[in-house]
Amino acid sequence: MKKITQLILLTVAIVAWGNVKVLAQPTVAAPTPPAYTTAKEISIFSDAFPNVAGTNFTPGWGQATVATIVQVAGINTLKYSNLNYQGIEIGSDVNAFPMKYLHIDVWTGDETSIQLYPISRSSGDSRFVTLTPLTLNAWNSFDLKLSDFPSGQSFSDIFQFKFVGTNGKTVYVQNLYFYDNTTTVDVSAPTAFTAVKGAVTASSVELLLNATDDSGAVNYEITYGANSIKVGGISGVQKSYKVIGLAGLTAYSFSVVAKDLTGNIASNSPITVLATTLQGLPVPTVSAPTPTLAAFKVMSVYSDVYTPVKPAISYNPNWSQTTLVTTFNVGADATMKYENFNYQGIDLGGVIDVSTMTKVHIDVFTPNETSMTFQPISTPSGTKVALTPLTLNTWNSYDIPLSSFTGLNKTGVFQVMFNDGTSKIAYIDNIYFYNDVVGSVANLKESFSIKCYPSRVINTMNVSADSQITELNVRNLLGQLVKSISVNSRLKTIDMSNLSAGNYFVTVKLSNGQQATQKVVKL
């Protein structure tokens, strides 16, 4: 007995010494959902139903959350570690207007409150419900009445979900789906179906769609050429949908079908709508000026001249914008074309540190846009800066000091955004941060020699530099200082075992006055 007791105490001591944190996790699956017909459920994430195809469960929105799909008792489960917020981008818009409830199963060992946002194209992303109370270490099943969501929430065009936690906790999710628990069978097809042409431009045709159905909702399927579009609408309410990205002076034939959620088709489907686009606007015929800065002085977002600063940059993240993004080639030079521009973001695919940079460069060509702003996004984020003047039908080159973006956290930039458009057209090229300080070349090279490794830390991290290190500061995603160390060497090992799992920024200061910040992940 004495030996067993000593062994137990030794084991506890070893665990405490190694600072091992064992988190609770579910061992059984959430309750199996009831069986529903296809017309009575719309599943986002569940093994019990077919899910909306093409859904992205780990979009990069600059979150600290680590999102993975794991198996719990053989069931696919979303695991959100270090949850601050996390999004889901649905593969196609969901018309849940006829549904009665939104169901979700949540398991957590430490989270106390979760906000759930259904994000709609028409009503935006500001409305949520709170999933509370949360019983720890058990599955919590929520059946949320759609009628209980905040006033103004639209369910006819849901395209994203967002979860917001209390920071740093772990949450498991199963069975996220809409459903209707009534037993009625819809056998009536939509009636009074109409489809007519609305406004026409050089690159777009507006379709005005309407139909009535006893389910309360109508889905429209629009086809033209090899293209197919699905649009959700409300019974008896005219739906305006703009087909964009069309060629100028071109005749188009749009075939439109109206269906209810059961699949009943309006008897006068399809309706054909004919339209010819107007003459196109001027396009750039010469490339933007070719950048000439040395590559090591540049952190490039988009340019044919430089390598992108991150390998997985997304130039068209789904942020509910009306902007259509395509590639437009001027000879061999690729540019981004923003059509029907209201705003457009670029997700950098991770955090970049632009603290050694002094300016950002952008080239813009527009035949008709009169308003555009630019903003690097961080936590906290910087202010927007207007791109002005916008001279039409020529390339406008902007070199904006980073000091102009008041409040910008230069060590934590993870997105950039163009904003405040008026639904016109713009061509974008050569987006890059750069350092233009005279005589800074050697110092900039030196700051890039700073290394923090490994990038995924378990307990300790090494920091090295070609020059003497004087100070190390570690901050979390909120910019809060969590560790500061004085150093007097070129190599230092940092103990990070007492930090919670998540993303951190390590700022290294050198004796020559230079400094650099790098991101690391604490496991």
Beta strands, then each sheet from edge to edge (+ up, - down):
strand 1: 41-45
strand 2: 66-72
strand 3: 75-94
strand 4: 101-108
strand 5: 114-120
strand 6: 129-131
strand 7: 139-145
strand 8: 158-179
strand 9: 191-200
strand 10: 204-212
strand 11: 217-224
strand 12: 227-234
strand 13: 239-244
strand 14: 251-259
strand 15: 271-276
strand 16: 298-302
strand 17: 324-330
strand 18: 333-341
strand 19: 344-352
strand 20: 359-365
strand 21: 373-377
strand 22: 385-386
strand 23: 395-401
strand 24: 413-419
strand 25: 424-434
strand 26: 451-453
strand 27: 456-457
strand 28: 460-475
strand 29: 481-495
strand 30: 502-510
strand 31: 515-522
sheet 1: 1+ 8- 3+ 2-
sheet 2: 1+ 8- 4+ 7-
sheet 3: 1+ 8- 5+ 6-
sheet 4: 9+ 10- 13+
sheet 5: 12+ 11- 14+ 15-
sheet 6: 16+ 25- 18+ 17-
sheet 7: 16+ 25- 20+ 23-
sheet 8: 19+ 24- 21+ 22-
sheet 9: 26+ 28- 29+
sheet 10: 26+ 28- 30+ 31- 27-
end
